[in-house]
């Protein structure tokens, strides 16, 4: 079961926080009665909504979910490995 987004956000690491503060480009396209949205820089972050506002809100949640899932997958894949984890901040 999905938990509210704000509960998931409380577990976000500093790397995820940096990613959430990055500038991302949302693309929205009208398809019939729907707005389809995706994030140019983040494969897998896509959604839809009846209005632009609904699609944007759904896309913000999708970005959070994709980042959380990617971080969890990375943790699992590197769990028993000798790795170095460092923050990476992109200057804009």
Helices and strands as residue ranges (DSSP letters): H 5-9, H 14-21, E 26-31, E 34-39, E 46-49, H 52-78
